Amino acid sequence: MLTPVGLLVGLVMLARAAAPDALGGIAQLGNGATPLAALAMLCTIIASLPVLAVVLRALHHVPLTWLFAAGPQRWRWFFAAIALVLAVQLAMLALPGGQDVQQNIALPLWLVWLAPALLVILLQSATEELIFRGYLQRMLRARFVALWPAFLIPSLLFGLGHYTPHIYGQNAWLVVAVTALWGLILAHLTWQCGSILPAIGIHFANNCVAILLMSSTMQMSGLALFVAPLDPNDIAATRAMLLQTGLMQLSLYALYQLGRAQYRKPARDRASTVLHSPPPPSI
């Protein structure tokens, strides 16, 4: 049986054979400026997944799949989340008058790395969601009667995990705030849907755009087809970019909730019709 790890190793080996010159930048692991360095950075997050699986088995006697709470409806919301985020993000990138965009890597090289990158981003997104919205949120929800500790504590930890003053300088705490806001959005979505799958879908699609399509020159640009030059010393421009990201997150979530409400409305209307219609004549 082919595991995700085995598939990943095979895809990376194929990419190495197809584009050996792209692997020389492992020394640039700190900012993910090459394809291999970006993959390696993401894999450091994925390394937490087996640890979480051991904790669940040892302390709670349940498998890792217990955190997913999957089902046909939840899988539909998973794919709907991916479709919505990709549609909105791609539409925003296509708007004229945006940033000074430059091509980062050639299209053939980007296509070589696309398959392993998609798998790594999916595993990385799932790992973060399983830790913060899956395990921590569920444990805190069981511990406290109020909802806010289960929402706020994992989201703050999620935000603090993105504290990088060596990259963002004076805006490092704004990065934490924007990321914590993202965590709160995903926390509410997980609680609302009763499953972590929609949050994984949003996280995965968002990271695909930010890592594979349009990145900044500050961090994780190794796999991006295009980059937007951004000087970390330009505090005002960086702050504007981060605030725009926060606004985008809120807009995406509002659209997702609107679509979810519209999708569920026909089902509620049908149920109401059945409940309030006169009973059939007796035979």
C-alpha positions as a printed Julia matrix, in Angstrom:
283×3 Matrix{Float64}:
   0.0    0.0     0.0
   1.42   3.37   -1.04
   1.5    5.75    1.94
   1.58   9.55    1.6
   5.19   9.57    2.81
   6.23   6.98    0.22
   4.4    8.9    -2.5
   6.09  12.12   -1.41
   9.56  10.56   -1.5
   8.9    9.17   -4.96
   7.64  12.51   -6.29
  10.63  14.39   -4.89
  13.02  11.87   -6.44
  11.29  12.31   -9.8
  11.54  16.09   -9.47
  15.23  15.77   -8.61
  15.86  13.66  -11.69
  13.96  16.09  -13.9
  15.49  19.28  -12.49
  18.73  18.56  -10.62
  19.95  22.17  -10.81
  17.06  23.34   -8.63
  18.25  21.43   -5.56
  21.37  23.35   -4.75
  19.64  25.78   -2.4
  19.16  23.6     0.65
  21.43  26.01    2.51
  18.68  28.59    2.05
  16.3   26.55    4.18
  15.7   29.5     6.5
  13.64  31.46    3.99
  12.51  28.76    1.55
  14.06  30.51   -1.43
  14.45  27.35   -3.54
  11.99  24.53   -4.31
  13.75  22.0    -2.1
  14.21  24.5     0.74
  10.51  25.41    0.63
   9.51  21.74    0.71
  11.9   21.09    3.58
  10.4   23.95    5.61
   6.91  22.56    5.11
   8.06  19.06    6.02
   9.31  20.28    9.4
   5.65  21.0    10.21
   4.47  17.64    8.86
   6.94  15.93   11.21
   4.54  16.78   14.07
   1.84  14.53   12.61
   3.22  11.16   13.84
   3.81  12.73   17.26
   0.14  13.71   17.41
  -0.85  10.2    16.34
   1.23   8.71   19.19
  -0.3   11.12   21.73
  -3.82  10.2    20.64
  -3.07   6.48   20.89
  -1.19   6.68   24.19
  -3.41   9.14   26.08
  -6.84   8.83   24.49
  -6.75   5.37   22.86
  -8.12   6.66   19.55
  -6.63   6.8    16.03
  -5.65  10.0    14.27
  -8.72   9.69   12.04
 -10.89  10.35   15.13
 -10.11  14.06   14.76
 -11.59  14.35   11.27
 -15.27  13.58   11.92
 -15.73  12.89    8.22
 -18.96  12.35    6.33
 -20.44  12.98    2.86
 -21.73  16.44    3.78
 -18.44  17.45    5.38
 -16.45  16.3     2.38
 -18.71  18.45    0.21
 -17.88  21.47    2.38
 -14.19  20.55    2.13
 -14.24  20.76   -1.66
 -16.53  23.8    -1.6
 -14.0   25.58    0.61
 -11.19  24.81   -1.82
 -13.24  26.0    -4.81
 -14.3   29.24   -3.12
 -10.83  30.23   -1.92
  -9.21  29.45   -5.28
 -11.89  31.36   -7.2
 -11.67  34.49   -5.04
  -7.89  34.48   -4.76
  -7.37  33.96   -8.48
  -9.88  36.72   -9.24
  -8.0   39.08   -6.93
  -4.67  38.22   -8.55
  -6.14  38.88  -12.0
  -7.25  42.42  -11.12
  -5.25  45.11  -12.92
  -3.23  47.71  -11.09
  -1.86  45.37   -8.45
   1.65  44.82   -7.25
   4.76  44.77   -9.42
   4.66  41.07  -10.21
   7.68  39.19  -11.53
   8.03  35.64  -12.77
   9.98  33.66  -10.21
  10.68  30.27  -11.78
  10.16  28.98  -15.32
   6.87  27.23  -16.01
   8.47  23.84  -16.93
  10.4   23.78  -13.64
   7.28  24.82  -11.73
   5.32  21.96  -13.31
   8.07  19.52  -12.29
   7.66  20.49   -8.64
   3.88  20.89   -8.7
   2.87  17.34   -7.71
   5.17  16.97   -4.67
   4.38  20.54   -3.64
   0.61  19.93   -3.68
   1.01  16.81   -1.55
   3.31  18.55    0.93
   1.02  21.58    1.22
  -1.99  19.33    1.8
  -0.16  17.41    4.54
   1.19  20.63    6.09
  -2.24  22.28    6.11
  -3.86  19.16    7.55
  -1.16  18.86   10.22
  -1.66  22.41   11.47
  -5.43  22.03   11.49
  -5.3   18.67   13.27
  -3.08  20.12   15.99
  -4.78  23.46   16.59
  -8.41  23.04   15.5
  -8.57  19.27   15.82
  -6.78  18.28   19.01
  -6.35  21.46   21.06
  -9.77  22.9    20.29
 -11.51  19.61   21.04
  -9.65  19.1    24.31
 -10.39  22.65   25.47
 -14.01  22.34   24.38
 -14.33  19.29   26.62
 -12.6   21.09   29.5
 -14.52  24.39   29.51
 -18.24  25.13   29.3
 -17.69  28.42   27.45
 -16.66  28.36   23.79
 -14.13  31.19   23.88
 -11.18  29.28   25.47
 -11.44  26.59   22.8
 -11.47  29.27   20.09
  -9.02  31.8    21.51
  -6.21  29.74   23.06
  -5.37  27.6    19.99
  -5.7   30.65   17.74
  -3.24  32.67   19.85
  -0.78  29.77   19.87
  -1.24  29.46   16.11
  -0.49  33.16   15.71
   2.56  33.05   17.99
   3.93  30.21   15.91
   4.24  32.7    13.05
   6.17  35.3    15.05
   9.19  36.05   12.83
  10.8   39.38   13.78
  13.9   38.52   11.73
  11.7   38.69    8.62
   8.94  41.19    9.38
  10.71  43.44   11.88
   8.34  45.94   13.48
   5.37  44.26   11.8
   6.07  40.86   13.41
   3.27  41.27   15.96
   0.86  42.31   13.23
   1.66  39.01   11.52
   0.75  37.26   14.78
  -2.55  39.19   14.99
  -3.53  38.45   11.37
  -2.63  34.78   11.76
  -4.56  34.56   15.05
  -7.58  36.07   13.27
  -7.23  33.37   10.63
  -7.14  30.81   13.44
 -10.34  32.2    14.97
 -12.11  31.98   11.62
 -11.06  28.36   11.17
 -11.94  27.56   14.79
 -15.5   28.84   14.35
 -15.84  26.99   11.05
 -14.69  23.73   12.66
 -17.17  24.12   15.51
 -19.97  25.15   13.16
 -19.5   22.22   10.77
 -18.67  19.64   13.42
 -15.65  18.59   11.39
 -12.15  19.77   10.64
 -12.42  19.03    6.91
 -13.76  22.46    5.77
 -10.98  24.22    7.71
  -8.38  21.98    6.06
  -9.88  22.82    2.66
  -9.67  26.59    3.25
  -6.15  26.32    4.7
  -4.94  24.13    1.83
  -6.34  26.34   -0.93
  -5.04  29.52    0.7
  -1.54  28.05    1.07
  -1.57  26.79   -2.52
  -2.11  30.33   -3.78
   0.38  31.89   -1.34
   3.13  29.3    -1.88
   2.66  28.04   -5.44
   1.21  30.95   -7.39
   2.03  34.3    -5.81
   4.52  34.73   -3.01
   6.6   37.6    -1.73
  10.36  37.81   -1.92
  10.52  37.84    1.89
   9.77  34.17    2.6
   8.72  30.87    0.98
   9.23  31.97   -2.61
  11.02  28.83   -3.82
   7.92  27.15   -5.26
   6.06  30.27   -6.43
   5.47  30.82  -10.13
   5.35  34.59   -9.52
   6.63  36.86   -6.77
   5.77  40.36   -5.64
   8.87  42.21   -4.43
   8.41  43.42   -0.87
  11.04  45.14    1.21
  10.72  44.23    4.91
  12.31  47.56    5.76
   9.35  49.31    4.13
   7.2   49.18    7.25
   4.21  50.97    5.76
   4.0   48.77    2.65
   4.38  45.58    4.69
   1.72  46.73    7.14
  -0.66  47.54    4.28
  -0.09  44.07    2.8
  -0.81  42.38    6.14
  -3.97  44.42    6.73
  -5.13  43.58    3.22
  -4.54  39.91    4.03
  -6.7   40.18    7.14
  -9.48  41.86    5.16
  -9.24  39.14    2.53
  -9.61  36.48    5.22
 -12.76  38.1     6.59
 -14.18  38.5     3.09
 -13.53  34.86    2.23
 -15.21  33.71    5.39
 -18.23  35.94    4.79
 -18.61  34.52    1.28
 -18.25  30.99    2.58
 -20.94  31.57    5.2
 -23.22  33.16    2.59
 -22.8   30.21    0.26
 -23.36  27.76    3.11
 -26.55  29.54    4.14
 -27.88  29.6     0.58
 -27.08  25.93    0.13
 -28.86  24.96    3.34
 -31.89  27.19    2.71
 -33.62  24.89    0.16
 -33.27  21.98    2.59
 -34.85  24.05    5.38
 -37.63  25.17    3.04
 -38.4   21.59    2.06
 -38.46  20.55    5.7
 -40.77  23.46    6.53
 -43.12  22.52    3.68
 -43.31  18.95    4.9
 -43.91  20.0     8.51
 -46.62  22.55    7.75
 -48.43  20.87    4.89
 -51.78  19.22    5.63
 -51.65  15.48    6.31
 -52.56  13.18    3.42
 -56.13  11.91    3.32
 -56.7    8.66    5.09
 -57.46   5.66    2.96
